[in-house]
Each structure stands twice: as structure tokens, then as C-alpha cells.
Amino acid sequence: MKQIQLSRNVVDDISFGAIVKIRDQLLEMQRSGKKVYRLESGDPSFPIPDHVRMAIEEALKKNKTHYTDSTGIPELRKAIAEKLVKKNGIRGATPENVLVSNGGMNALYITFRSLIAPGEKVIIPDPMWTEIAEIIKLADGIPVRLPVENYIEEMRKYENDDKVRAVFINSPHNPTGYVFSEKQISEIIDFAESKGIFIVSDEAYEDVIFDGLKHVSPGSMYDDTISLFSMSKSYAMSGLRIGYAHTGNELLYDRMKKLLRCTINGVNSATQYGAVAALTGPQDYIAEMRSEYQKRRDIIYEAVSGSRYLEPLKPHGTFYLWNKIREYPPGVSDSWGMTSYLLEKTGVGSSPGPVFGPAGEGYIRFAFSAATDHIKEAAEVLKNF
């Protein structure tokens, strides 16, 4: 049967996701009986806290399974606003300028789609989590990639570019684990303020931060910040799809609210009650998780440090280990080749650097979000690689 011809669409320029391709390879190897190590993508291995699970169960028992407010149930927006004020220092946060989204990615989508006019630019770090550039493109915007190690210096070259609408910060940073200091964030704010542009701040990893470092929310110092958060990393609620956004800009808020209605029309009702329990209940879970992540980081960092082929960058946040390829095995000449080689020879999954942007060529990324015993086994394999 002949298919109807479709016109070209901006979606045609969006990839299916390289990490998904690698995951499929790992699962196929696993099904064939081969031992594999799932270090290709970041999904917390921890169960959700008991009081969160109980709150979801209670919501189901009480038949709280119907449509909710499009921006989130009042209890959750109140809990989020209080958290933003107390924990993140965003003094102007109220339930009326908070939106609950279907995970952090949905928050990113409605932000960029609301913020950018066709042809406007957003400055982003390179390398960067793949979806950021692609969501900007879906909004008819242009991602401007600047090296993360010289981010502030490079962005100053765009001081006179009127097409720049926003600068993006992700701290702690995926994929490198880099944490922006308060001084660096202040310098980015100075740049944004001088140009009269927004800061979009993705703070999904705010609680996955090591070595006694402090997470700084740009929204605590700059009112024209759109602050984005996720319950996935702080409370291991990745499959429950709860994120949230804050903006003090009324027009932007109205646009984002419209997009919520036209995309998801409200988040899963029962999981919202779980999110209320997560934010208002005991917080010791976060410290326990962070401690375990730091232990995993040290295990895999030490193992890879002895590798002939890889030179790891010690992360101060996130659960990713970013590795420079210092030497290629015979027959291998790029990051994709190294990922395939590792997979074939050791069963260890990784993500090739270029999926995060051009600056990622010559690097690969491991995720140490898997169970500690799994990380220990993978570390032994990598130590001998």
C-alpha cells in the first residue's frame, strides 16, 4: 500500500536517542545470556522512600484518581513553593508561580516552547544532555554550544548578539559532573542582566552533590530565572514522572500553563500526593542516597584511573563519570568505536561523548546510578580493561 507523502517537519531533525540504541544492545546481550553492566544511562537504583509509597497507596485507596488542576494539586504547589523558599532561597516563590510537570523533561519543553521565538538563540554548555539542544530546536530556536570549561568567557562573545534570548545552566552538570560555584553563577547572572535575558536553570541533580560542595540556585539571586527541578534524582521517583518549574514572569507562566493543558493536561494524580509526602516528610533519605552515590563514585573513579585507555574526570555532582580517551585500542578511532569495543570485550555499557555535543568527541560517560554491588563488579572489569 502506498504511503501518503508528508511534508518536512522540524521533528525530522530530532534523533531517536543514541543512549536508547546502546540500551537495546545491552538488553539483547543480556537476553542471550551474557553478563552486562548497565552503566549507559542514569536511573537511580534506590526504591522510593516508604512514606512516599504509602502516600501514593493512600491516594489510590481514597480514589484520588481523577483529573487535577492543570498546574498541579494545591497541596503539592504549596509544598514546592515552601521548599523553593527555604531550600533554594527563591524568596518570591508562591504556589501561584509554580507548575507541576510530567517529569523534568516536560518542564524543559514547556519552558523553551514558551520562551523562544523562531530564530532566537539559547546559550548552552557543550557537552550537554542531548535533549536540551533538541527541545530548543523543537521550539524553533537555535542552541549555541559553548565549552563548559570556558563557559563564562565564551558567552561574553555574545554580548552584542540581539538574538540571544536565554542562557542555560545545568549544575551539577550532566555529563561531566561539574558544579558551578556561586562566583561563576554570579558572573553568568551579570551577563544575563546586562543583556536583559533569561536564565534557564536545570537543577535536577541539586541533591546529588559531593565533597561538601553547596548547590546554588540562580533564582535566589536573579528574578528572571526559570528554575526547573525533578523528583527523579532526589527521591528516586524517575518512573513516576514528577517535575516542577518556577517563574515569576506572568506572561511566561501563562504560556507554560497553556502548554501543560495542550500536552499533558495534568500530571498523574496519585503520584502528586507521593511528591507532597516526599517534600514535606523526612529528608534523611537524600543524605543516605548521596553518601551511597559518593561511595560508588569513588569505587569507579579509582578503577578507571588505572586504565591504560581512559582518563576520568572526578565528578563533584551527578552520578556520571566523564572519561577522556587517552589511547584507542587497535582498530578503534573514535568515541562510538570505544563504546562498542567496551561493550563487546567487557559487557560494560557506556555513552559515547558525541551524543552530548561536538565537544564530547574523544570521551565516553559511565553512569554509576546502578546498585553498589553492580558498580563494584563493573569496576573490577574496568580495572583490568
C-alpha positions as CSV (number, residue, x, y, z in Angstrom):
1,M,0.0,0.0,0.0
2,K,1.4,3.4,-1.0
3,Q,2.0,5.7,1.9
4,I,0.8,9.3,1.9
5,Q,3.7,11.7,1.4
6,L,4.4,14.0,4.4
7,S,5.9,17.5,4.3
8,R,9.2,18.0,6.1
9,N,8.7,18.8,9.8
10,V,11.1,20.1,12.4
11,V,10.7,16.7,14.2
12,D,12.6,15.1,11.3
13,D,15.8,16.7,12.7
14,I,15.4,15.1,16.1
15,S,17.3,11.9,16.9
16,F,15.8,8.8,18.4
17,G,18.5,8.9,21.2
18,A,21.8,7.2,21.0
19,I,21.6,6.0,24.6
20,V,18.4,4.1,23.8
21,K,20.3,2.3,21.0
22,I,23.0,1.3,23.4
23,R,20.5,0.2,26.0
24,D,18.8,-2.0,23.4
25,Q,22.2,-3.6,22.6
26,L,22.8,-4.3,26.3
27,L,19.3,-5.8,26.8
28,E,19.8,-8.1,23.7
29,M,23.2,-9.3,25.1
30,Q,21.6,-9.9,28.5
31,R,18.8,-12.0,26.9
32,S,21.4,-14.1,25.1
33,G,22.9,-14.9,28.5
34,K,25.9,-12.6,28.5
35,K,26.9,-10.7,31.6
36,V,26.4,-7.0,31.1
37,Y,26.9,-3.9,33.2
38,R,24.3,-1.2,32.9
39,L,26.4,2.0,33.1
40,E,24.9,3.6,29.9
41,S,22.1,5.6,31.5
42,G,21.2,7.3,34.8
43,D,18.3,5.8,36.7
44,P,18.5,5.7,40.5
45,S,18.7,2.1,41.8
46,F,17.0,3.0,45.1
47,P,13.4,2.3,45.9
48,I,11.2,5.3,46.7
49,P,11.0,6.2,50.4
50,D,8.4,4.2,52.3
51,H,6.4,7.3,53.3
52,V,6.2,8.3,49.6
53,R,4.9,4.9,48.6
54,M,2.4,4.9,51.4
55,A,1.1,8.3,50.4
56,I,0.5,7.0,46.8
57,E,-1.2,3.9,48.1
58,E,-3.4,6.1,50.4
59,A,-4.3,8.3,47.4
60,L,-5.4,5.3,45.4
61,K,-7.4,3.9,48.3
62,K,-9.2,7.2,48.6
63,N,-10.0,7.2,44.9
64,K,-7.9,10.3,44.2
65,T,-7.6,9.1,40.6
66,H,-9.4,11.8,38.7
67,Y,-8.4,15.0,36.8
68,T,-6.4,17.5,38.9
69,D,-5.6,21.2,38.5
70,S,-3.6,21.5,35.3
71,T,-0.7,23.2,37.1
72,G,-0.7,20.6,40.0
73,I,-2.8,19.9,43.1
74,P,-2.8,22.8,45.6
75,E,-1.1,20.8,48.3
76,L,1.9,20.0,46.0
77,R,2.3,23.5,44.7
78,K,2.3,24.8,48.3
79,A,4.9,22.2,49.3
80,I,7.1,23.1,46.3
81,A,6.8,26.9,46.9
82,E,7.9,26.4,50.6
83,K,10.8,24.2,49.5
84,L,11.9,26.7,46.9
85,V,12.0,29.5,49.5
86,K,13.6,27.5,52.4
87,K,16.0,25.3,50.4
88,N,16.7,27.2,47.2
89,G,16.5,30.7,48.5
90,I,14.0,31.7,45.8
91,R,12.2,34.3,48.0
92,G,9.4,35.2,45.6
93,A,8.2,31.6,45.2
94,T,4.4,31.1,45.8
95,P,2.0,28.3,44.8
96,E,0.7,30.7,42.1
97,N,4.0,30.8,40.2
98,V,4.8,27.1,40.4
99,L,3.8,24.5,37.7
100,V,3.9,20.7,38.2
101,S,5.1,18.9,35.1
102,N,5.3,15.3,33.8
103,G,8.9,14.9,34.8
104,G,11.8,17.4,34.3
105,M,11.8,16.9,30.5
106,N,8.2,18.2,30.2
107,A,9.2,21.2,32.3
108,L,12.1,21.9,29.9
109,Y,9.8,21.5,26.9
110,I,7.1,24.0,28.1
111,T,9.8,26.4,29.2
112,F,11.7,26.6,25.9
113,R,8.5,26.5,23.8
114,S,7.1,29.4,25.8
115,L,10.3,31.4,25.9
116,I,11.8,31.3,22.4
117,A,10.5,33.0,19.2
118,P,11.6,31.4,15.9
119,G,15.3,32.0,15.2
120,E,16.2,33.1,18.7
121,K,19.2,31.6,20.4
122,V,19.9,29.9,23.7
123,I,23.4,29.5,25.0
124,I,24.1,26.0,26.4
125,P,27.2,24.2,27.6
126,D,29.0,21.7,25.4
127,P,28.9,18.8,26.1
128,M,25.3,18.8,27.4
129,W,22.5,16.3,27.9
130,T,21.2,15.5,24.4
131,E,17.6,16.5,24.9
132,I,18.4,20.2,25.8
133,A,19.5,21.1,22.2
134,E,16.7,19.1,20.7
135,I,14.0,20.7,22.7
136,I,15.4,24.1,21.8
137,K,15.2,23.1,18.1
138,L,11.6,21.9,18.6
139,A,10.8,25.4,19.8
140,D,12.3,26.8,16.5
141,G,15.2,28.1,18.5
142,I,19.0,27.8,17.9
143,P,21.2,26.2,20.5
144,V,24.6,27.9,20.8
145,R,27.1,25.4,22.2
146,L,29.9,26.8,24.3
147,P,32.6,24.6,26.0
148,V,31.6,24.0,29.6
149,E,35.2,24.5,30.9
150,N,35.3,28.1,29.5
151,Y,31.5,28.8,29.6
152,I,31.6,32.2,31.1
153,E,34.5,33.5,29.0
154,E,32.9,32.2,25.8
155,M,29.5,33.6,26.4
156,R,30.8,37.1,26.7
157,K,31.5,36.9,23.0
158,Y,27.7,37.1,22.5
159,E,27.2,40.4,24.5
160,N,26.1,42.2,21.3
161,D,24.1,39.4,19.8
162,D,20.4,40.5,20.0
163,K,19.2,37.1,19.0
164,V,20.3,35.5,22.3
165,R,17.1,35.1,24.5
166,A,18.5,33.0,27.3
167,V,21.5,31.3,28.8
168,F,21.1,27.7,30.2
169,I,22.7,26.4,33.4
170,N,22.8,22.8,34.5
171,S,24.5,22.4,37.8
172,P,25.5,19.8,38.8
173,H,26.2,19.2,35.1
174,N,25.3,16.1,33.1
175,P,27.5,14.6,31.6
176,T,30.7,15.9,33.3
177,G,29.6,16.1,36.9
178,Y,30.9,19.7,37.1
179,V,29.4,22.0,39.8
180,F,29.2,25.7,39.1
181,S,30.4,27.8,42.1
182,E,28.5,30.8,43.5
183,K,31.0,33.1,41.9
184,Q,30.6,31.6,38.5
185,I,26.8,31.7,38.7
186,S,27.1,35.4,39.8
187,E,29.1,36.1,36.7
188,I,26.5,34.4,34.5
189,I,23.8,36.5,36.2
190,D,25.8,39.6,35.4
191,F,25.9,38.6,31.8
192,A,22.2,37.9,31.6
193,E,21.3,41.1,33.5
194,S,23.4,43.3,31.2
195,K,21.7,41.8,28.2
196,G,18.2,41.7,29.6
197,I,17.8,38.0,29.0
198,F,16.5,35.0,31.0
199,I,18.5,32.2,32.8
200,V,17.0,28.7,32.4
201,S,18.3,26.7,35.3
202,D,18.0,22.9,35.3
203,E,18.6,21.8,38.9
204,A,17.6,18.1,38.5
205,Y,20.8,17.0,40.3
206,E,20.6,19.6,43.2
207,D,20.9,16.8,45.8
208,V,23.4,14.6,44.1
209,I,26.4,16.7,45.1
210,F,29.6,15.6,46.8
211,D,32.7,16.6,48.8
212,G,30.8,19.1,50.9
213,L,30.0,21.4,48.0
214,K,26.9,23.6,48.1
215,H,24.3,23.8,45.4
216,V,23.5,27.3,44.4
217,S,20.1,28.2,42.7
218,P,20.5,31.1,40.3
219,G,16.9,32.0,41.1
220,S,18.0,33.0,44.6
221,M,20.0,35.9,43.0
222,Y,18.2,36.7,39.7
223,D,14.5,37.1,39.4
224,D,14.5,36.5,35.6
225,T,15.4,32.8,36.2
226,I,13.2,29.9,35.2
227,S,14.0,27.3,37.7
228,L,13.4,23.7,36.8
229,F,13.5,20.7,39.2
230,S,12.8,16.9,39.2
231,M,11.7,14.4,41.8
232,S,13.5,11.7,39.8
233,K,17.0,12.2,41.2
234,S,16.4,13.5,44.8
235,Y,13.8,10.8,45.7
236,A,14.4,8.0,43.1
237,M,10.9,8.7,41.6
238,S,12.1,8.5,38.0
239,G,9.3,6.3,36.7
240,L,6.7,8.3,38.5
241,R,7.3,11.4,36.3
242,I,7.1,14.4,38.5
243,G,8.9,17.6,37.8
244,Y,8.2,21.3,38.5
245,A,9.0,24.7,37.3
246,H,9.1,28.2,38.8
247,T,8.9,31.6,37.1
248,G,8.0,35.0,38.4
249,N,7.2,36.2,34.8
250,E,3.4,36.4,34.4
251,L,3.3,36.1,30.6
252,L,5.7,33.2,30.6
253,Y,3.7,31.5,33.3
254,D,0.5,31.8,31.3
255,R,2.2,30.4,28.2
256,M,3.6,27.4,30.2
257,K,0.2,26.8,31.7
258,K,-1.4,26.7,28.3
259,L,1.3,24.2,27.1
260,L,0.6,22.0,30.1
261,R,-3.0,21.9,29.1
262,C,-2.3,21.1,25.5
263,T,0.4,18.4,26.2
264,I,-0.4,16.5,29.4
265,N,-3.5,18.3,30.9
266,G,-2.3,17.5,34.4
267,V,0.1,15.1,36.0
268,N,-0.7,11.6,37.4
269,S,-2.9,12.3,40.4
270,A,-1.7,9.7,42.8
271,T,2.0,10.4,42.3
272,Q,1.4,14.0,43.1
273,Y,0.3,13.0,46.6
274,G,3.5,11.0,46.8
275,A,5.5,14.1,45.8
276,V,3.8,16.0,48.6
277,A,5.0,13.4,51.1
278,A,8.5,13.4,49.6
279,L,8.9,17.2,50.0
280,T,7.2,17.5,53.4
281,G,8.3,14.3,55.0
282,P,11.7,13.2,56.4
283,Q,14.7,14.3,54.3
284,D,17.3,11.9,55.7
285,Y,16.8,9.7,52.7
286,I,18.5,12.3,50.5
287,A,21.7,12.3,52.6
288,E,21.8,8.5,52.7
289,M,21.4,8.3,48.9
290,R,24.1,11.0,48.4
291,S,26.5,9.1,50.7
292,E,26.0,5.9,48.7
293,Y,26.5,7.7,45.4
294,Q,29.7,9.2,46.6
295,K,30.9,5.7,47.6
296,R,30.0,4.4,44.1
297,R,31.8,7.4,42.5
298,D,35.0,6.7,44.4
299,I,34.9,3.0,43.5
300,I,34.5,3.5,39.8
301,Y,36.8,6.6,39.7
302,E,39.6,4.6,41.3
303,A,39.1,1.7,39.0
304,V,39.1,3.7,35.8
305,S,42.0,5.9,37.0
306,G,44.3,2.9,36.5
307,S,43.1,2.3,32.9
308,R,45.5,2.4,30.0
309,Y,42.8,3.8,27.8
310,L,40.7,6.2,29.9
311,E,41.4,9.2,32.0
312,P,38.4,10.0,34.3
313,L,37.3,13.5,35.4
314,K,36.3,13.3,39.1
315,P,32.7,14.5,39.3
316,H,31.6,16.7,42.2
317,G,28.0,16.1,41.4
318,T,25.5,13.9,39.4
319,F,26.1,10.1,39.1
320,Y,28.2,10.2,35.9
321,L,31.9,9.6,35.3
322,W,33.1,11.6,32.3
323,N,36.3,10.0,30.8
324,K,38.8,11.2,28.2
325,I,40.0,8.6,25.9
326,R,43.8,8.8,26.3
327,E,44.6,5.9,23.9
328,Y,42.5,3.9,21.5
329,P,42.6,0.1,21.2
330,P,43.7,-1.4,17.9
331,G,41.0,-0.8,15.2
332,V,39.2,1.9,17.3
333,S,39.4,5.6,16.3
334,D,36.5,7.5,17.9
335,S,34.1,7.6,20.9
336,W,31.5,5.4,19.3
337,G,34.1,2.8,18.5
338,M,35.3,2.9,22.1
339,T,31.8,2.4,23.4
340,S,31.2,-0.6,21.0
341,Y,34.6,-2.0,21.9
342,L,33.9,-1.9,25.6
343,L,30.6,-3.5,25.2
344,E,31.9,-6.3,23.0
345,K,35.1,-7.0,25.1
346,T,33.8,-6.4,28.7
347,G,30.0,-6.2,28.6
348,V,30.2,-2.7,30.2
349,G,27.8,-0.2,28.8
350,S,28.7,3.5,28.3
351,S,27.6,6.5,26.4
352,P,29.8,7.9,23.6
353,G,30.7,11.5,24.2
354,P,29.4,12.9,20.9
355,V,25.8,12.2,21.8
356,F,26.2,15.1,24.2
357,G,27.6,17.5,21.6
358,P,30.6,18.1,19.4
359,A,32.9,18.7,22.4
360,G,32.2,15.1,23.5
361,E,34.2,13.5,20.8
362,G,37.2,11.7,22.5
363,Y,35.2,11.0,25.6
364,I,32.8,8.4,27.0
365,R,30.4,8.5,30.0
366,F,29.7,5.9,32.7
367,A,26.6,6.2,34.9
368,F,27.1,4.9,38.5
369,S,23.5,5.1,39.4
370,A,23.2,1.3,39.4
371,A,23.3,-0.8,42.7
372,T,26.6,-0.6,44.6
373,D,27.4,-4.3,44.1
374,H,26.9,-3.9,40.3
375,I,29.2,-0.9,40.3
376,K,31.9,-2.9,42.2
377,E,31.7,-5.7,39.7
378,A,31.9,-3.3,36.8
379,A,34.8,-1.5,38.5
380,E,36.8,-4.8,38.6
381,V,36.1,-5.4,34.9
382,L,37.2,-1.8,34.1
383,K,40.3,-2.1,36.3
384,N,41.5,-4.9,34.1
385,F,40.5,-3.2,30.8
